[in-house]
Amino acid sequence: MAITAINVRNQFKGRVKAIHSGPVVSEVEVETPAGIVSSVITTRSVQDLALGVGSEVVALVKATEVSLAKL
């Protein structure tokens, strides 16, 4: 199955910079032109996607809320 269209507008193409694996969930750091995007996904998904440092990925971000704090 190939994805031919998706409704997520915030897409960041990049490469996996680091994976911090845990027994259940893992944090995947993706280096993009916009900066580092971190994703927490199941460790099983990391394995199923065969992710490793250097893997080319697209980070898809869909949020219902973005909070800001004044510095």
C-alpha positions as CSV (number, residue, x, y, z in Angstrom):
1,M,0.0,0.0,0.0
2,A,1.3,3.5,-0.9
3,I,0.0,6.7,0.5
4,T,-1.2,8.9,-2.4
5,A,-2.6,11.8,-0.4
6,I,-2.7,12.9,3.2
7,N,-4.5,15.7,5.0
8,V,-1.7,16.6,7.4
9,R,-0.3,19.9,6.3
10,N,2.7,20.2,8.7
11,Q,5.2,17.8,7.1
12,F,8.9,17.9,7.8
13,K,11.2,15.7,5.7
14,G,14.4,14.7,7.4
15,R,16.7,12.0,8.6
16,V,16.7,10.1,11.9
17,K,19.5,11.6,14.1
18,A,19.0,9.5,17.2
19,I,16.8,6.8,18.7
20,H,16.4,6.5,22.4
21,S,14.9,3.0,22.8
22,G,12.8,1.9,25.8
23,P,11.1,-1.4,26.5
24,V,7.7,0.0,25.3
25,V,8.2,3.4,23.8
26,S,11.1,5.1,22.0
27,E,12.0,8.7,21.3
28,V,13.1,9.3,17.7
29,E,14.9,12.6,16.9
30,V,14.6,13.7,13.3
31,E,16.9,16.4,11.8
32,T,14.9,18.6,9.4
33,P,15.7,21.9,7.7
34,A,13.4,23.5,10.3
35,G,15.3,22.0,13.2
36,I,15.0,18.8,15.3
37,V,11.6,17.2,15.6
38,S,11.1,14.6,18.3
39,S,8.5,11.8,18.2
40,V,7.6,9.3,20.9
41,I,6.4,6.1,19.3
42,T,6.2,2.5,20.3
43,T,9.4,0.5,20.2
44,R,7.5,-2.0,18.1
45,S,6.8,0.7,15.5
46,V,10.5,1.6,15.4
47,Q,11.2,-2.1,14.6
48,D,8.3,-2.5,12.1
49,L,9.4,0.7,10.2
50,A,13.0,-0.6,10.3
51,L,14.1,2.8,11.6
52,G,17.8,3.5,12.2
53,V,20.1,6.5,12.4
54,G,20.2,8.0,8.9
55,S,16.8,6.6,7.8
56,E,14.9,9.1,5.7
57,V,11.5,9.9,7.1
58,V,8.7,12.5,7.0
59,A,7.5,13.8,10.4
60,L,3.8,14.5,10.2
61,V,2.5,16.9,12.8
62,K,-1.2,17.4,13.5
63,A,-2.0,19.2,16.7
64,T,-5.3,20.5,18.1
65,E,-3.5,23.0,20.3
66,V,-0.2,24.9,20.3
67,S,0.7,26.7,23.5
68,L,3.0,29.7,23.7
69,A,4.9,31.2,26.7
70,K,6.3,34.7,26.7
71,L,10.0,34.8,27.6
